[in-house]
């Protein structure tokens, strides 16, 4: 009886954050969901309580600053999800957090989470077929002077074109791709790189 009541309550809580007009969800800014008062994260399977009709409405999710952890399967199987933004405050995104989100086109996340991007989708290099991710936005870590990007984390997404590295300043930081330094003022041999308002764009093509 208690479990059924909890499930109904969770469903009601999730629905109040969905904008039926454009499919957007902005999670509460108190630092956690669904236990807003004591959990600094998004727990596993929080959208499972919704029926398919409501899950299909979700196209964009914004996780505000203050969240620290995204648990396994937190956003799994949201089949129409196109864009999700995680804040700089996130320190861990568990494997399978975005499993089955094959229509996701744009993902924003901290640099430390980028290293295991394939695991976040609950995939491996042999079963990434069908994912439509085209744009990856990565926050530069505040405590590093060298930022290295491995193309193998990206090229397995067959539709991914660009990686945007968000940074408030570029001077004094060395950016590398596959161990090769990126020159932020001109186009380099393998990757075109633009410097615009503190953003470096690393082109995969």
Secondary structure as GFF3:
##gff-version 3
##sequence-region A 1 205
A	DSSP	alpha_helix	2	15	.	.	.	ID=ss1
A	DSSP	beta_strand	18	19	.	.	.	ID=ss2
A	DSSP	beta_strand	24	26	.	.	.	ID=ss3
A	DSSP	beta_strand	41	42	.	.	.	ID=ss4
A	DSSP	alpha_helix	52	55	.	.	.	ID=ss5
A	DSSP	beta_strand	60	62	.	.	.	ID=ss6
A	DSSP	beta_strand	69	70	.	.	.	ID=ss7
A	DSSP	beta_strand	83	85	.	.	.	ID=ss8
A	DSSP	beta_strand	92	93	.	.	.	ID=ss9
A	DSSP	beta_strand	106	110	.	.	.	ID=ss10
A	DSSP	alpha_helix	111	114	.	.	.	ID=ss11
A	DSSP	alpha_helix	117	120	.	.	.	ID=ss12
A	DSSP	beta_strand	135	139	.	.	.	ID=ss13
A	DSSP	beta_strand	146	149	.	.	.	ID=ss14
A	DSSP	three_ten_helix	151	153	.	.	.	ID=ss15
A	DSSP	beta_strand	162	166	.	.	.	ID=ss16
A	DSSP	beta_strand	174	177	.	.	.	ID=ss17
A	DSSP	beta_strand	180	181	.	.	.	ID=ss18
A	DSSP	beta_strand	193	196	.	.	.	ID=ss19
A	DSSP	beta_strand	199	203	.	.	.	ID=ss20
###
